[in-house]
């Protein structure tokens, strides 16, 4: 990745000592080997360096750290579980790392109000478990849930597989506690569903990737746990047919449609070829597939799902379909879906794009982008899949068979420009789920409304005038 | 209402002429009789004056007006359908009125993406109709829907009767077009459900009551229209039992629970006494009532509703219940509910509070607040009702029988202080739905987190440095 590094002046030993004193020596990581996991991203796409990783154990310590950083113009990179995919959590040039993982208390679970108050360092899977323990659902769910944290989820406005029914991370939060750049603490830990007493502050910090403030705790929404689930694996001729099925599902089964995952034959084929335990749920190959799942509190979803698939078949936009007859079969459908991304590495280099377009434009996007990349690099193999109902396509393209992987991957930026141009022409987004971080920062000016970009810069200057919070990320 | 008026210097005839020229004489209202409807609120609680009401027909004209206002430090009050209940839309001291009602185009309805792009002046009922015309639901629904506008709905983050299932106005918007204080236009009319390319700007303007920018258009979310609806009228012993029923409904019927309205016997009694066509759906009087409604795309909601009510009766937190056997009966249930507010005037003076608390605290709030007001004014009659699932209580208190209405209403602020103290102690909000406007501005410093208030002031100074946008409202 060709990222311009900001210039961060080295910190004096005196200043470092002051920061260490706030958290105590035990929680100020300075040994190079101990620092390594904090400055390296799991795919090794981003690596940086830092003189010290600070691991505060209280909100008050976070406040003291930021107050001192602000006074001394010291750059700080907030970090949760270090699972981000765009380098937002990795220092670039000697910034302090502020790891929130010790703030890991679940402060309250209120099953009656359907809320849960978690500190930033609570691992997502732990939050899910705490909700389940009181017979509730915290619906945020994504591949990294065993190590990513609530603070990171909110700072990146994480997506995942439950967005269709429950929204992005932004939609799952009622209140926040945030330490501002100058060390003041905003206590906005509201459990209210309705509160029209002034400006909405929480959405400023959700999705800001730690550049406007440091989220230290959040009030999260809980939901009833679904009692009934029905899952079907459907084969279709085209993304347009999948879109027709999606709209029919909305009309027939509305709020019970909790997943609607689109998969190209190529992406499924890679999984069948390389994924342990992956089997084709349908008899003969089809060009496109959809995994559709209905969930509800009440039983009796089988009939509506059968009716839906029957109506779709009658109207001609469904070629074949099978409904999971057992929990094992349901798991097998999801296993196939979950393997799609991972297995692409067995087919050589893969150039990946996490994009979104208006739902109606998904078929157009896939057609145009596929044609464009095949024309740019003949023989390349689009293996697209994604969350159709969110307009979110993981448009990943594997190298031509037998090509040189390194030479192929060297054309990432070139192919990205082609794909992003189509995304922009369709009023889409070049980052649906993963954010901007380091990876897409320099792409932003070309695709973002100029007034919006200027507003973003104005907000950054206002809320972080000394530019200490994750400088060089997003903007 | 005892509101401190800001000092707005009178505008020179030259300057007024410049503003008039932007919209043309036909759309610059200067005749006192024509101005009157724009400067008087429907209950006559708020009235102001203005030298001119500007009625731009294009976004470009709005931009020119704000640019000129900004250069000349001229205060401007944006206005939609003039139905706000806290005086936010009424000039206080000679500000210009910027009426958005001529921006009333529905620019696009996209049934496939489930979005609709409306200009600010589109009347809410028209937006609902446009959605219905393509077999979709735009769920925002409130008493003023025949005259309030989308711009006003978004600027006040309107609530209403569908919040439980679909959220507040804030939750129904995907993108915005906003004219900033300096006349620049931010085009944020995104139809995307997922877009993590930078800060969330739209939520800054939603609910800001026109003090940070002027919303000129919005992309709104559409939903499938429910095919099946089942409605029950339930009698219970207490708000605690209603809360138990609400949670059981969530567990048994989850996403299909679209309304859950709590009503005290006193509020129902007033409707039975004074409301044309209001009849008691149950045989004998009970202390509390709930109107519960399930909706879904699929048929077959009767059985789950019966199961739910049966289970609640078994557990002892339901005294009596009847399920609407016909559309007429369903309408009768809702007619009774809809009359609750209006009929209170027949019982003399009514002091009203639109508050919210965490859902679990609703029974506590009602008990504490009822005891407190009865102790303050012996014989006063709490006639509370509200949206239990949102934690939102309309805590209205009728005067003691035979008391002097004026003398009773003179104690509004005193009673408000008592009620708001209880709300604040329970971590609630003194304005759940209606906003701050003029009415509650001076209450805000006492109830709002100091850092939050300071952040709000900072945002106001940053986005509107010349304080031209609805000055003296909210802050």
Interface residues (C-beta under 8 A of the other chain):
Chain A: X110 X111 X112 X113 X114 X115 X135 X156 X157 X159 X163 X165 X168 X170 X171 X180 X184 X185 X186 X187 X188 X190 X191 X192 X193 X194 X195 X196 X197 X198 X199 X200 X201 X203 X204 X206 X207 X208 X212 X223 X224 X225 X226 X243 X247 X250 X251 X252 X253 X254 X255 X256 X296 X297 X298 X300 X304 X356 X357 X358 X359 X360 X361 X387 X389 X390 X391 X392 X427 X428 X429 X430 X431 X432 X433 X434 X435 X436 X440 X444 X447 X448 X449 X451 X452 X453 X455 X456 X458 X459 X462 X463 X474 X475
Chain B: X110 X111 X112 X113 X114 X115 X135 X156 X157 X159 X163 X165 X168 X170 X171 X180 X184 X185 X186 X187 X188 X190 X191 X192 X193 X194 X195 X196 X197 X198 X199 X200 X201 X203 X204 X206 X207 X208 X212 X223 X224 X225 X226 X243 X247 X250 X251 X252 X253 X254 X255 X256 X296 X297 X298 X300 X304 X356 X357 X358 X359 X360 X361 X387 X389 X390 X391 X392 X427 X428 X429 X430 X431 X432 X433 X434 X435 X436 X440 X444 X447 X448 X449 X451 X452 X453 X455 X456 X458 X459 X462 X463 X474 X475
